[in-house]
């Protein structure tokens, strides 16, 4: 007889996979959120421009940008000797849509709807 897993366990495993993404860890740091705000305002910027606007040292900003880029939240383009960063809006939408779909599926499968549970 085939071994069938509980659909609730499958949904929760998928939720674990989605939330184990480096995106949430990267976004948990305020300095990175501040960087993202500046990039949202500027559209595209290099490390020097961002370090002029933020209190962190250039090397710290560079590390934060690298982490955001590796998580898939930023696009990076090189022009001559300068590297420019910008928010990858389509990737943000894809990542958070995947998270939302996993949450919705888990709520449906686990019967975690709006009905209050009796004590």
C-alpha positions as CSV (number, residue, x, y, z in Angstrom):
1,X,0.0,0.0,0.0
2,X,1.5,3.4,-0.9
3,X,2.5,5.7,1.9
4,X,0.3,8.8,1.7
5,X,1.3,11.9,3.6
6,X,-1.3,14.0,5.5
7,X,-2.2,17.0,3.2
8,X,-1.8,19.2,6.3
9,X,1.8,18.1,6.8
10,X,2.5,18.7,3.2
11,X,1.0,22.2,3.4
12,X,3.0,23.0,6.6
13,X,6.2,21.6,5.0
14,X,5.7,23.9,2.0
15,X,5.1,26.8,4.4
16,X,8.4,26.0,6.2
17,X,10.2,25.9,2.9
18,X,8.8,29.2,1.8
19,X,9.5,31.0,5.1
20,X,13.0,29.5,5.3
21,X,13.8,31.8,2.4
22,X,16.8,34.1,2.9
23,X,14.5,37.0,2.1
24,X,12.9,37.2,5.5
25,X,16.2,37.1,7.3
26,X,17.6,39.8,5.0
27,X,14.6,42.0,5.6
28,X,14.7,41.6,9.4
29,X,17.5,44.2,9.6
30,X,16.5,47.8,9.9
31,X,19.6,49.1,8.0
32,X,18.7,47.0,5.0
33,X,15.1,48.4,5.1
34,X,16.6,51.9,5.2
35,X,18.7,51.0,2.1
36,X,15.6,49.8,0.3
37,X,13.7,53.0,1.1
38,X,16.5,55.1,-0.4
39,X,16.7,52.9,-3.5
40,X,12.9,53.2,-3.8
41,X,13.3,57.0,-3.8
42,X,16.4,57.1,-6.0
43,X,15.4,54.3,-8.4
44,X,19.1,53.3,-8.9
45,X,22.2,54.1,-7.0
46,X,25.8,53.1,-6.3
47,X,27.4,52.4,-2.9
48,X,28.9,55.9,-2.7
49,X,25.6,57.6,-3.3
50,X,23.9,55.5,-0.6
51,X,26.7,56.0,1.9
52,X,26.3,59.7,1.5
53,X,22.6,59.3,2.6
54,X,23.0,56.8,5.3
55,X,25.0,56.7,8.6
56,X,26.7,53.4,7.9
57,X,30.2,53.1,6.5
58,X,30.6,52.3,2.8
59,X,31.8,48.8,3.5
60,X,28.8,48.0,5.7
61,X,26.4,49.4,3.0
62,X,28.2,47.3,0.4
63,X,27.7,44.1,2.5
64,X,24.0,44.9,3.0
65,X,23.6,45.5,-0.7
66,X,25.3,42.2,-1.4
67,X,22.9,40.3,1.0
68,X,19.9,42.0,-0.6
69,X,21.1,41.1,-4.1
70,X,21.8,37.5,-3.1
71,X,18.3,37.2,-1.7
72,X,17.0,38.3,-5.1
73,X,15.6,41.6,-4.0
74,X,18.0,43.8,-6.0
75,X,19.3,44.0,-9.5
76,X,22.9,44.8,-10.0
77,X,24.4,46.4,-13.1
78,X,28.0,47.3,-13.7
79,X,28.8,50.3,-15.8
80,X,32.6,50.9,-16.3
81,X,34.0,50.7,-12.7
82,X,30.7,51.5,-10.9
83,X,28.1,49.0,-9.7
84,X,24.5,50.2,-9.5
85,X,21.7,48.6,-7.5
86,X,18.0,48.9,-8.0
87,X,15.0,47.1,-6.6
88,X,13.8,44.2,-8.6
89,X,10.1,44.8,-8.3
90,X,9.0,41.7,-10.3
91,X,11.1,39.4,-8.1
92,X,9.6,41.0,-5.0
93,X,6.1,40.3,-6.3
94,X,7.0,36.7,-7.2
95,X,8.6,36.0,-3.8
96,X,5.8,37.4,-1.8
97,X,3.1,35.9,-4.0
98,X,4.7,32.5,-3.4
99,X,4.6,33.2,0.4
100,X,1.0,34.3,0.3
101,X,-0.1,31.3,-1.8
102,X,1.6,29.0,0.7
103,X,-0.2,30.7,3.6
104,X,-3.6,30.6,1.8
105,X,-3.1,26.9,1.0
106,X,-2.1,26.1,4.6
107,X,-5.2,28.0,5.9
108,X,-7.4,26.1,3.5
109,X,-5.9,22.6,4.2
110,X,-5.6,23.1,8.0
111,X,-9.1,24.6,8.3
112,X,-7.7,27.7,9.9
113,X,-10.4,29.9,8.6
114,X,-12.4,32.7,10.2
115,X,-14.5,30.5,12.4
116,X,-13.4,30.7,16.1
117,X,-12.4,27.4,17.6
118,X,-14.2,26.2,20.7
119,X,-12.0,26.0,23.8
